[in-house]
Amino acid sequence: MDELEEIRRRKILEMQRQKELEELRRQEEMRRQYEAQKQAILRAILEPEARERLGRLKLAHPEIAEAVETQLVYLAQAGKIQSKISDEMLVEILRRAQKRRETKIVRK
């Protein structure tokens, strides 16, 4: 009887691992699809120079670049962006994003 229970326990563990792997694969596929969709939107709304700048920013400051990309995608999906964003416009957006992120420390 112990041997049978051990086999059942192993089978249940194996099934749980397979479910976990399938879930991870599904999540990874969804992440890839989201990323591809995001890149397509960014290609549509950013001029080439602005895309290059955003790519360089992503190498140096990935968290800032990700936040700006998310904001741009949201605005594009909401129909708030009427024309392509130039490099100069992106620089201004980045300046504004940086100002919001600055933390002010006041000593008393």
trRosetta pair geometry for C-beta under 8 A, 3 or more apart (Angstrom, degrees):
i j d omega theta_ij theta_ji phi_ij phi_ji
1 4 5.7 -55 -153 35 36 112
1 5 6.5 33 152 -16 67 106
2 5 5.8 -58 -149 39 33 110
2 6 6.2 36 152 -22 67 106
3 6 5.6 -52 -148 34 31 114
3 7 6.5 33 152 -19 64 103
4 7 5.8 -52 -151 34 32 112
4 8 6.5 32 150 -18 64 105
5 8 5.5 -52 -147 37 35 113
5 9 6.2 38 153 -22 66 105
6 9 5.7 -51 -146 35 30 113
6 10 6.4 31 154 -18 63 105
7 10 5.8 -54 -149 37 30 111
7 11 6.3 31 152 -20 64 107
8 11 5.7 -56 -148 36 30 113
8 12 6.3 31 154 -19 65 106
9 12 5.8 -54 -148 35 30 111
9 13 6.4 30 153 -18 64 106
10 13 5.7 -55 -148 37 31 112
10 14 6.2 33 153 -20 66 106
11 14 5.7 -53 -148 36 30 113
11 15 6.4 31 153 -19 64 105
12 15 5.7 -54 -148 36 31 111
12 16 6.4 33 152 -20 64 105
13 16 5.6 -54 -149 35 32 112
13 17 6.4 32 153 -19 65 104
14 17 5.8 -53 -149 35 31 111
14 18 6.4 32 152 -19 64 105
15 18 5.7 -54 -149 36 32 113
15 19 6.5 34 152 -19 65 104
16 19 5.7 -53 -150 35 32 112
16 20 6.4 33 152 -19 65 105
17 20 5.6 -54 -149 36 33 112
17 21 6.3 33 153 -19 66 105
18 21 5.7 -53 -147 37 32 112
18 22 6.3 34 154 -19 65 105
19 22 5.7 -53 -146 37 31 112
19 23 6.3 32 153 -20 64 106
20 23 5.7 -54 -149 36 31 112
20 24 6.4 32 153 -19 65 105
21 24 5.7 -53 -147 36 32 112
21 25 6.3 32 154 -18 65 105
22 25 5.7 -54 -148 37 31 112
22 26 6.3 33 153 -21 64 106
23 26 5.6 -53 -147 36 31 113
23 27 6.3 30 154 -17 64 106
24 27 5.8 -55 -147 38 30 110
24 28 6.2 31 154 -19 65 108
25 28 5.7 -55 -146 38 30 112
25 29 6.3 31 155 -19 65 106
26 29 5.8 -54 -148 36 29 111
26 30 6.4 30 153 -18 63 106
27 30 5.7 -54 -148 37 32 111
27 31 6.3 34 152 -21 65 105
28 31 5.6 -52 -147 35 32 113
28 32 6.4 34 152 -19 64 104
29 32 5.6 -51 -148 35 32 112
29 33 6.4 33 153 -19 64 105
30 33 5.7 -53 -147 37 32 111
30 34 6.3 33 153 -19 65 105
31 34 5.7 -53 -148 36 30 112
31 35 6.2 31 154 -19 64 108
32 35 5.7 -56 -146 38 30 111
32 36 6.3 30 156 -19 65 106
33 36 5.8 -54 -146 37 30 110
33 37 6.3 30 154 -18 64 108
34 37 5.7 -58 -148 39 29 111
34 38 6.2 31 153 -22 65 107
35 38 5.6 -52 -145 35 30 113
35 39 6.4 30 156 -18 64 105
36 39 5.8 -54 -147 37 30 109
36 40 6.4 32 153 -21 63 105
37 40 5.7 -53 -149 34 31 113
37 41 6.5 30 153 -18 64 105
38 41 5.8 -56 -152 36 31 110
38 42 6.3 29 152 -17 66 108
38 69 6.4 57 173 161 122 115
38 73 5.4 -46 -134 -91 84 148
39 42 5.6 -54 -144 39 33 112
39 43 6.3 38 154 -22 65 103
40 43 5.7 -51 -149 33 30 113
40 44 6.5 28 152 -19 62 107
41 44 5.7 -60 -153 36 32 111
41 45 6.3 3 160 -1 68 113
41 72 7.7 155 125 120 109 91
41 73 5.1 84 98 -123 148 85
41 76 5.2 145 -178 94 114 152
41 77 7.2 -29 -133 -54 148 86
42 45 6.3 -69 -138 47 29 93
42 46 5.4 -3 176 6 71 122
42 51 6.6 118 146 -112 103 98
42 54 7.3 -129 -170 92 132 161
42 69 6.4 -29 -84 -142 133 94
42 72 6.6 70 -105 106 83 132
42 73 6.9 -47 -58 -74 83 90
43 46 6.9 -62 -114 48 17 90
43 51 6.9 36 -104 -99 56 144
44 76 7.3 114 84 -160 110 143
45 72 6.4 176 94 170 142 109
45 76 5.0 -105 -56 -96 151 131
45 81 5.3 29 -143 127 127 155
45 84 6.1 170 -173 -126 38 58
45 85 5.7 34 148 2 85 101
46 50 4.2 -134 -167 93 99 116
46 51 4.6 129 113 -60 129 82
46 54 6.8 -54 -144 -1 163 140
46 72 7.5 21 -57 176 107 153
46 84 6.6 104 -148 -167 7 88
46 85 5.2 -33 -107 61 61 99
46 90 7.0 48 -134 -72 106 132
47 50 4.9 89 55 9 75 106
47 51 7.2 -142 93 -8 36 88
47 84 5.1 98 -56 146 80 124
47 85 6.6 -134 1 85 82 48
47 86 5.2 16 12 -114 140 50
47 87 6.5 -82 74 -33 118 72
48 51 5.6 -55 -147 35 33 112
48 52 6.4 34 155 -21 66 103
49 52 5.7 -52 -150 34 33 113
49 53 6.5 34 151 -20 65 104
49 86 7.2 13 66 -171 114 65
49 87 3.9 -49 115 -58 116 125
50 53 5.6 -50 -148 35 34 112
50 54 6.3 34 153 -18 65 105
50 84 8.0 175 26 161 141 91
50 85 5.4 161 -175 107 173 90
50 86 6.1 169 -49 164 122 20
50 87 4.8 -151 -69 -84 70 53
50 89 7.2 -17 -100 63 137 89
50 90 4.2 146 -141 -25 103 144
51 54 5.7 -55 -148 38 31 111
51 55 6.3 35 151 -22 64 106
52 55 5.5 -55 -151 34 32 115
52 56 6.5 30 153 -17 65 103
53 56 5.8 -54 -150 37 32 109
53 57 6.3 34 151 -20 65 106
53 87 5.8 121 -17 -138 140 92
53 90 5.7 138 79 108 138 141
53 91 7.3 -72 176 -67 162 77
54 57 5.5 -52 -146 37 33 115
54 58 6.4 42 151 -28 63 102
54 65 6.0 123 -172 -145 74 102
54 68 6.9 -142 -129 98 105 128
54 69 6.8 111 -174 -74 130 94
54 90 6.6 -96 -55 -164 96 143
55 58 5.5 -49 -151 26 32 116
55 59 7.1 33 150 -19 61 98
56 59 5.8 -51 -159 28 38 111
56 60 6.7 17 152 -4 68 108
57 60 6.0 -68 -148 47 35 100
57 61 5.7 -41 180 52 76 93
57 64 6.4 -91 167 92 113 108
57 65 4.5 152 111 -81 99 108
57 68 7.6 4 111 37 149 144
57 94 7.1 -130 -107 -118 155 138
58 61 7.6 -77 -112 71 16 51
58 62 5.5 46 -167 -110 61 65
58 65 3.8 -149 -86 122 67 171
58 66 7.5 96 -122 -47 91 68
59 62 7.6 38 -96 -65 7 82
61 64 4.1 10 132 26 120 116
61 65 6.1 138 93 -19 74 90
62 65 5.6 -60 -143 42 32 111
62 66 6.0 35 160 -23 69 108
63 66 5.8 -51 -144 35 28 113
63 67 6.5 29 155 -19 61 106
64 67 5.8 -56 -151 35 31 110
64 68 6.4 26 154 -15 66 107
64 94 7.5 65 158 -144 121 91
64 97 6.5 123 -162 129 95 129
64 98 7.4 19 -141 -83 136 76
64 101 7.2 -63 -105 -40 102 166
65 68 5.9 -58 -147 39 31 108
65 69 6.1 33 154 -21 66 108
66 69 5.7 -53 -144 37 29 112
66 70 6.3 31 156 -20 64 107
67 70 5.8 -54 -148 36 29 111
67 71 6.4 28 153 -18 63 107
67 97 6.6 148 104 -160 118 131
68 71 5.7 -55 -148 38 32 112
68 72 6.2 31 154 -19 66 107
68 93 6.4 108 -145 132 114 116
68 94 6.5 -11 -97 -92 151 74
68 97 5.7 -64 -81 -64 99 168
69 72 5.8 -57 -146 37 29 110
69 73 6.2 28 156 -18 65 107
70 73 5.9 -54 -146 37 29 110
70 74 6.3 31 154 -20 63 107
71 74 5.7 -55 -149 35 30 113
71 75 6.4 27 155 -16 65 107
71 93 8.0 178 96 -177 132 121
71 97 7.7 -163 18 -94 157 123
72 75 5.8 -55 -147 38 31 109
72 76 6.2 31 154 -20 65 107
72 81 7.4 41 -163 -59 73 148
72 85 7.2 -79 -136 -4 124 159
72 93 7.8 50 -74 175 103 161
73 76 5.7 -55 -146 37 30 112
73 77 6.2 27 157 -16 65 108
74 77 6.0 -59 -147 39 27 107
74 78 6.2 19 156 -13 64 113
75 78 5.8 -62 -144 43 29 107
75 80 4.2 -82 -166 65 84 119
75 81 5.2 87 127 -36 104 100
76 79 7.8 44 177 -68 30 23
76 80 7.4 -82 -65 50 22 76
76 81 4.9 -27 -93 29 66 129
81 85 6.9 -54 -150 -47 127 102
85 89 4.7 -127 -162 90 79 130
85 90 5.6 97 145 -59 114 86
85 93 7.5 -4 -164 -16 137 143
86 89 4.8 100 52 7 74 101
86 90 7.0 -134 98 -5 41 88
87 90 5.6 -55 -149 36 32 112
87 91 6.5 38 151 -24 65 102
88 91 5.6 -48 -150 30 33 114
88 92 6.7 32 151 -16 63 103
89 92 5.7 -55 -155 36 35 111
89 93 6.4 37 148 -20 67 104
90 93 5.4 -50 -147 36 36 114
90 94 6.2 36 153 -19 67 104
91 94 5.7 -55 -149 37 30 111
91 95 6.4 35 150 -23 64 103
92 95 5.6 -48 -148 31 33 114
92 96 6.5 32 154 -16 64 104
93 96 5.9 -57 -152 37 30 109
93 97 6.3 30 150 -19 65 107
94 97 5.5 -52 -144 38 33 112
94 98 6.2 36 155 -22 65 105
95 98 5.7 -55 -149 35 29 111
95 99 6.5 31 153 -21 64 103
96 99 5.7 -50 -149 31 33 112
96 100 6.7 32 153 -18 63 103
97 100 5.9 -55 -154 35 33 111
97 101 6.5 25 152 -17 65 111
98 101 5.7 -62 -148 38 33 109
98 102 6.7 48 152 -40 66 95
99 102 5.9 -39 -154 8 34 115
